[in-house]
């Protein structure tokens, strides 16, 4: 019996209120991943709570309705979603913000502007660790 999940592309959730970032990431990652783009943390949480499965999340920090830290806290409070690898992608280059995000459950933090290739490597490394 074939495991169809292993044949399917991994699903990547991009959460960013800047349409250009969502488009860039969707274009860059769509060959290798099934990419879902949401414009804020609240929209992303509602989508996840509808039962959608995701392999990795890349989220912005500064978003309307629910900022990145609130999004992390909501994910960590969920037994279904707390183990999803999460990388924060933010224009905030403040040590305090980075530490808060990492302390509350983000697996990594990259500052904008960013190199998509570096982001890809970090995502692959996170996904590799959860396979072990």
C-alpha positions in Angstrom: 0.0 0.0 0.0 1.4 3.4 -1.0 1.6 6.2 1.5 0.2 9.1 -0.6 1.4 11.7 1.9 5.0 10.9 1.2 4.4 11.4 -2.5 2.6 14.7 -2.1 4.4 18.0 -1.8 4.9 19.4 1.7 2.5 22.2 2.6 3.9 25.5 3.5 1.7 28.2 5.2 2.9 31.8 4.6 1.3 34.4 6.9 2.2 38.0 5.9 0.0 41.1 5.4 2.3 42.4 2.7 0.9 41.0 -0.6 4.3 41.3 -2.3 6.0 39.1 0.3 3.2 36.5 -0.1 3.6 36.5 -3.9 7.4 36.3 -3.8 7.4 33.4 -1.4 4.5 31.6 -3.2 6.4 32.0 -6.5 9.8 30.9 -5.1 8.4 27.9 -3.1 5.6 26.6 -5.4 7.8 24.2 -7.4 8.7 22.3 -4.2 5.9 23.0 -1.8 2.1 23.4 -1.9 2.0 27.0 -0.7 -1.0 28.5 1.2 -0.9 32.3 1.8 -2.9 34.0 4.5 -2.8 37.8 5.2 -2.8 37.7 9.0 -2.5 35.5 12.1 -6.2 35.5 12.8 -7.0 34.3 9.2 -4.3 31.6 9.4 -5.5 30.3 12.8 -9.1 30.1 11.6 -7.9 28.2 8.5 -5.9 25.8 10.6 -8.8 25.3 13.0 -11.0 24.2 10.0 -8.8 21.1 10.0 -6.2 21.9 7.3 -2.9 20.1 7.6 0.4 22.0 7.2 4.0 21.0 7.4 5.7 24.3 8.1 4.7 27.9 8.8 6.5 31.2 7.8 4.9 34.1 9.6 5.5 37.9 9.7 5.7 39.6 13.1 3.8 42.9 12.4 0.4 42.0 11.2 -3.1 43.4 11.8 -5.7 41.6 14.0 -3.1 39.2 15.6 0.6 39.9 15.6 3.3 37.3 15.2 3.8 36.8 18.9 0.1 36.3 19.5 0.0 33.9 16.6 2.9 31.9 18.2 1.1 31.8 21.5 -2.2 30.6 19.9 -0.3 27.9 18.0 1.4 26.7 21.1 -1.9 26.5 23.0 -3.3 24.1 20.4 -2.5 20.4 20.8 -3.0 20.0 17.1 -0.7 22.8 15.9 2.0 23.3 18.6 4.5 20.9 16.9 4.3 22.6 13.4 7.7 24.1 12.6 7.5 27.9 12.6 9.9 30.4 11.2 9.3 34.1 11.9 10.1 36.5 9.0 10.1 40.1 10.2 11.3 43.6 9.6 11.9 43.8 13.3 15.6 43.4 14.0 15.3 43.9 17.8 16.9 41.3 20.0 14.0 41.6 22.5 11.5 40.7 19.8 13.6 37.8 18.5 14.0 36.4 22.0 10.3 36.7 22.7 9.3 34.8 19.6 11.9 32.1 20.1 11.0 31.8 23.8 7.3 31.3 23.0 7.9 28.6 20.4 9.2 29.9 17.1 11.9 27.6 15.7 13.7 30.3 13.8 13.7 34.0 13.1 14.9 35.8 9.9 15.0 39.6 9.4 13.6 41.2 6.2 15.1 41.9 3.7 15.9 38.2 3.3 17.4 35.8 0.8 14.8 33.2 -0.4 17.6 30.6 -0.7 18.6 31.0 2.9 14.9 30.8 3.9 14.6 27.6 1.9 17.6 26.0 3.6 16.3 26.9 7.1 12.8 25.4 6.2 14.4 22.2 4.9 16.5 22.0 8.1 13.5 22.3 10.3 11.6 19.7 8.3 14.5 17.4 8.4 14.7 17.6 12.2 11.0 16.7 12.6 11.5 13.6 10.4 14.1 12.1 12.7 
